[in-house]
Amino acid sequence: MDYSRPDRVERLAAEYALGTLRGGARRRFERLLPAHPALQDAVQAWQQRLQPLAGPVAPVTPPPQLWVSVQRRLFGEPAPAPSWWSSLGIWQGFTGVATAGALALAVLLGQPVPEQPAQPPFVIVMNSTEAGATIVKAGFVASVSADGGALTLKSLGELTVEQGRVLELWAVPGKGAPKSLGLVAGGQATVLRAQLLTGTAAFAVSMEPAGGSPTGVPTGPIVSAGTI
C-alpha cells in the first residue's frame, strides 16, 4: 500500500485512533507504525484531537422553577366549563384524552432538557514493575471515561525503549488471558472501545517485538501495571 499519499495516511490514522480499524487490518497497521514516521505523526495527531472527548464536562444545574413550570402546565390549568359539546357521546371523552396527551407531549418536547451532571473519569496509576524496571522505567496514568468507552494512557516521564522493541497495552481480566488494547506510541495511547472496565481487573504494559505480540498474549516482560 502506498503510504506516501496524505489522504490515505489520514484515513488510516483516523480509523485506528477511533477504533474502527479492526482485526487483521489493525494488526497490520500496528506492525507498520514503527517503520513509518508519517503514520506515527498522523496517529498521534488524531489521538490528541480525540483526547478531550474523555475529559470531564462541567455539570449544569437546571433552574429551580423548571419542574414547577412543567407541573403547572401539565396539571395545574383549570378544567374547561361544561358545554353542549360534552353531550355528543362517550367518544368525545376518548378524543379529549388523546388531545390532552398530545398537549402534554408538546409541552414536554418544548422544554429544554436539563443536562445530566458529567461523571469524572476513572483514573488508574500504573507503576513500574520490578521485572521491567531493569529494562525501561515505565510509569503510566490510565484515564477511563465514566461510561467505560474511552481510555487515555500517558507516561509519567520519558521512556527509553531499545531498538526493535515496542510497548503494548493490555486489559487483564480476573480470569483468563489478557486482551491487547494496542501499541503505546510516543509514551501515550488512546483506546475507544465499549465496556473497557467490564471484567477487567488491571491494566498492564509489556515490552514486545516490533509490531506487537505475535501470539496475542504478552510475550515480553511486564514493565508497568496497575489494578482497578
Secondary structure, DSSP 4 states (H G I P E B T S, - for coil): --TT-HHHHHHHHHHHHHT-S-HHHHHHHHHHGGG-HHHHHHHHHHHHHHGGGGS-----PPPTHHHHHHHHHHH-SPPPPP-GGGGG-THHHHHHHHHHHHHHHHHHHHSPPPPPPPPPPEEEEEEEPHHHHTT----EEEEE-TTS-EEEEEESS-----TTEEEEEEEEESSS--EEEEEEBTTEEEEE-TTTTTTEEEEEEEEEETTS-SSSS--S-EEEEEE-
